[in-house]
Amino acid sequence: MSIQRAHLADLPDILSLEAFFGEHERWTRAMWSAEFGWPDRRVIVVREDADIVGAATFQLMGDVADLHRIVVHSTHQRRGLASAMLADGIGWARCCGAERVLLEVRADNAPAIALYVKHGFAVIAERHDYYAPGSDALVLELSLKEETK
């Protein structure tokens, strides 16, 4: 497994990962394309051999980094790929001077919530009907500020 910066040429493979999401949750070609080419973004992929099996995208806005998306191929889930991409993004955010990382996650996505909590994220808000009517999101935050003692 290797984590690498994604390139626009990787877009078809990244889009194939979206097939594992419900119709209303999939990111489109336009959404993923918009992530490329901005200096405030980090778009990464996980490759196993020549295959892209995961992707993630982060954005830096001042002192806040935002996780926009993490996707992992269904046959590669529960192998630490999402955790590795999340750690990469957190490291990038730290290096860029971010003081915190924010993300939204479906309130009923227990595996994803557990992953984020394992990395130190805490729930700070809830957004009702964020994904669709009846499909709420939790807003999670990870503080990157060094505690003073």
N, C-alpha and C positions, 0 to 999 in steps of 0.2 A: 504494500500500500504506500502511495506517496500523495502528499497534498501539494498541489501546484496552483499557481495563479491561472485562472481560466482565461480563455481567449474567445473571441467572437466565433471562431471556427468550431468551438466546442458546443455551440448553442443547440444543434440538433440532438446531441447526446444528452444535454441537460434537459431539454424538453421531453425526451423519452422518459425521464424519471418522473415527470409530472403525471404520467398515466396512472400512477398508483394513488392519486388523490381523487376525491369526489369532483364531479363536474364543476361545482361552484367554488371549489377551493384551489383548482389548478391555476398556476400562473401561465399566462399566454406568452407567445413569442415576443410580443411588444413589451410586456412587463420585464422579461429577462433581458431583452436587448437594451432596455433603458438602463440596466445596471452596468453595462460596459462603457468604458471610455471616460468615466468621471474620475478625477483625482481624489475625490472623497469616498470612493468605493473600494471594497476588497471583495472580489469575486473569485472563489476558489473551487477546485474540483478534487475529488479523490479518484486516483487511478489505481486499478489493480490490473497488472499487465498492461494491455493497451486500452482497456475498457474504463469508461467513466462510470463510477458506481455511486457517486455522491456529489453534491454541490451545495454551496452556501454563498450568501452575499451579505455584506455588512456595509453600513454607511457611517461616516463620521460627520457630525454636525456640531461644531464648536467643541465643547468638552464632553459630548455625549456620543457614544457609538450605538447604532441601532442594528440589531440582527433583523434582516428582512426575511430571510428564507434559509432553511436547511432541508434538503431532500436526500434520501438514501434509497437506492434500489431495494425493493422488497426482499430479495434473496440475500441481501447483505446487511440487513438490519440486525441489531443486537450484537454487533461485532466491534463496537467502539468507534465507528466511523463518524457518527454525528458528534460524539464527544471530542474526537480529534479535531474536527472542523471548528467546533465551538471554541476549543482551547486555542487554536490558531487565530481565530478572530479576536478573542480576548487579548491575546498577546499583541496583535496588530494594534488594537485599540489603545493598549497601554503605551506602546511605542509612539503612538501619535499624540499622546498626552490626554487621552480621554479620562474623565473622572468616574464615569459610570457607563454601563451597557444596559440598554433597554430592549425588550422584545414583547411580542404578543403571542399567546398560545391558546389554542382551543381549551376551554375550561374542562372539557371531558377527555382530554388527551393525557391520561395519567402517565404513560411512559415518557412523553416529552417533558412533562412537568417534573417528573423524578430526575430526568437528566439535568435540567436546569438547576434544580435545587441542589443536586450533587456538586454542581460547579459554583455554588454560593449565591444563586439568585433567590430573591424573595418576592412574593406577591405584594404589589403596591396598589393595585386597582383592578376593577373588573369593568369590562365594556359589554353591555347587553346587546344582543343581536349583531355583534361585530361581523361575524362571518356570514350569517343569514338569520332570518327570524328564528328565534329559539336556540341559536348557536352563539353562545357567549365566548368572550376572550378574557383571559387574565393578562394583566400587564405585570411583567417581572422586571426587577432591577438587580444589577450586580454593581456594588460600589467598588471602584478601583483606587479610591483614595487610600493612602497609607495611614493607618491609625497612628496617632501620636500618643506616646506613653509618658 
